[in-house]
Structure formats: C-alpha cells, structure tokens
C-alpha cells in the first residue's frame, strides 16, 4: 500500500490491487506475448512452454506484495491472460480453414454427410482431453507449470523428433502414410485425442503429439497437420473459455482492456503467418528442424535459468 498526493492536497490511498493492476502488463509486454503465442501455438514446439518462459523473462506474475493471497491472485491472472490470448490464434485458424468449419456446420444440420463425419471425428478427438483436463487441471498447474518441467519436455520431445527422423531415413522402404483426412474414422480420431492428453505437460506440444498421432493412424503429414489445427480450435476454445470463466474476474481486475486487445491482435496476426509458413514448409520437408530447435532451446533455457539469468 502506498500514499500519494490527491486532489487539492488531500492524501489518497492506493491499494495493493491497484498497484498490481498498474504494473501487471504493459502494451509492449502484451504484444510480445501475443507474438509468442501466435507463432508457437500451431508449431510442434509448445506455446505453453514458450509463454511460461516468456512470462518469466518479462516478470509477469511476479508480485511485490507481502500477502500470499495477493501474490497468488496476480499469478493466476497472468496465467489466465496467457491462455485467453489464445483466442487470437483460434480466430486465425477459423479464418484460414473456414471452409472446413462451414462443412461441419452443414453436416450437423443434415446437409453434408462428409461434414458430419468430420464433426464426429473432431468430437472424438476432443473427449479424452476434456475428461482428463477437468480431472487433473489443478494438479497439472500445481506441479508441471514451471521452467524445469518445460525444459525436460522440450528436450525429450526434440530428441524424439530427431530419432524418428533418423529412423525414417534408415528405412526408406517402409510404407508411406497415404490416408487423407476424409478417410479418418472416429476410432482413429479417438487415438489422436488420447495422444493429445500427453501435451497437458507444458513443453510437450499439443501440435506435436497430434501430428505424430495422426501419422501413427496412417494419415499423410499434411492431413495430420490439418486435423491437428482443426482439433486445436475446439481444444483451445474449451481451455480458454474455462480459464476465462474461472479467472476472468481476477484477470480483469489485474489487467486493463488495452493489453488484452493488443495480445489478441498480435496472436491472430502471428498465427496466420505461422500456419501458412508451416504448411508450406511441411509440404517439402519433415519435422526434423523442429527437433533441433527444441533441443537447442531446452539447453539455452536450462543454462540461463540455472544461472539465474531469467
């Protein structure tokens, strides 16, 4: 609590909550978080991991208050903010894949059998994460939302990508995945959805495990990527809505409207760029480059965090 001059010399009192709101996040910090969210949400590098580390670097969620309750409130608001700006990335995919979503809507009202099948597949892929997320969300945030769990997930995931890339190079004779998105069944989608649950560990990457899951059930790489994008819209919308409802009040008390809008806009614009670039890149290359990136990032963050540089 601080004291300051008020109108006509009257002393005014500034509450700890008002102090936290004033310093919770700046417009420039919101822009940085929006860009990080948009660029990494649909790439196999973990947006949650990137946001956690970025928040640490920016000092978001840190509080100077002596009250444990107020420190916890500020941290919850920062975490909710990072999740809610995912709406920008969601809107980007809705725009880029609008034709698919319109097809599913027509299917739900009985006008497109293929669209209905796709909607059922998306629902089947979403169910496992919805159930496990509701059951374990609190424990996951309590035990896994930290720098070291993210570093280990980046490292293991990166090594896994490189190992898979190496194995494919050594076995060029293996049958290639040939199934299109139209050939996906609800049972195959359910398996992809079970794989998605692994990504509740921050740093694993929802995109990575769903793309790998799609490959395991026989989808081509581009079909697996598209299904990952479509499934991500539903999964991310549910997660963002859950946190908005649960922490919306404390988030609005801690953050002004402008940083929220800035974060959403930058997340949308950068997600459009990331999705287009990823699809173009994967049409000619594999996932190997993301493996190298994850390993390098894990080592850099581990050294910096271990040396108290972040």
Number of C-alpha atoms within 10 A of each C-alpha: 10 9 10 10 10 10 7 6 8 9 11 12 13 12 12 17 17 14 16 22 17 13 12 24 21 17 15 12 19 24 20 19 26 30 22 21 32 31 24 24 29 26 22 27 26 26 26 26 25 22 23 22 19 18 20 16 12 15 14 20 19 16 20 10 15 9 11 10 10 16 17 14 21 26 19 20 26 24 22 23 26 23 22 23 26 26 21 25 32 27 21 24 22 17 12 12 14 13 11 16 17 14 18 23 17 17 19 17 11 11 13 16 15 14 22 19 19 28 23 18 23 25 18 22 30 23 16 18 22 16 12 13 16 11 11 12 14 10 11 14 14 10 10 15 19 16 21 16 16 24 25 18 24 28 21 17 24 27 18 15 23 19 14 16 16 12 11 12 11 10 9 9 8 9 8 12 15 13 17 14 18 12 14 20 15 18 13 20 25 20 18 30 29 21 21 28 21 15 20 20 20 27 32 29 26 31 26 24 22 30 26 23 23 30 21 15 18 20 25 19 24 19 22 26 27 20 25 26 24 20 26 24 21 15 23 19 18 15 20 20 17 16 19 19 10 13 18 18 11 17 25 15 16 25 21 16 10 12 21 22 17 22 29 26 23 23 31 27 18 21 29 21 13 20 24 12 12 17 15 12 12 13 10 7 12 12 21 17 13 19 24 16 14 25 22 15 18 22 15 13 18 18 13 11 17 11 9 8 9 17
